[in-house]
């Protein structure tokens, strides 16, 4: 009985410590979530406010003082913002398939064994991961190719990320060689092995890479600031940068009589509108995210 009582006391102490640890852990996680989400909520609240209310906000802001959709109306009606949103969509739809194809082909080459000059080619590929020609040579190259001031300048340069190709290569190396060898014995060529065996098995990784490329292209503003001078060809991120930093996107000449009333809310509304597409796509790819990143991680 004595030993039993001692064991029960130890269990109670252990359960009490576990309960205290769980409570502290949950409180820390809740605090971290609040700290992370509040800036997003702050932007949303200010996007539904007018300039007068935004100027009066001090401290913690939980709800707009006067709910209004005026800033969003200006975002969706202004021709420059609408056109920049279309440009971003076109760049994304044009660059994403090209990037995935280039990444798959590069990753498959690095994952294959017995390729001629493989070590040399892989070394050259990895070299570009750490060293580049520089900004000026890249600009001259784009001009010589006739891509300057075109949307192709935002699609073709940088369509392949060596880092993403390495992720793809690692996932392909995790596939058993016996599957490929059996396909070769049955008379399949490299393209059939790639498209009918390898790609179906690395779909989670491709979904993650699509997310990487999509978010990178959607948020990229520097490339357009270097290669694009026409305002009609600028993507949405460059317009948002102009709104936030210099507050000049020719809005005053767009025919908005109440521009001053919603000029501040326009900044936050533009941020929300540009962020929504990524937030809408991510839940569909979330189930592939962990599996796609971790697949083949234990294989060197």
Secondary structure by P-SEA (a helix, b strand, c coil): caaaaaaaaaaaaaaaaaaaaaaaaaaaaaaaaaaaaaaaaaaaaaaaccaaaaaaccccccccccccaaaaaaaaccaaaaaaaaaaaaaaaacaaaaaaaaaaaaaaaacccccaaaaaaaaaaaaacccccaaaaaaaaaaaccccccccccccccccaaaaaaaaaaaaaccaaaaaaaaaacccaaaaaaccccccaaaaaaaaaaaaaaaaaaccccccccccccccccaaaaaaaaaccccccccccccccccccaaaaaaaaaaaaaaaaaaaaaaaccccccccccccccc
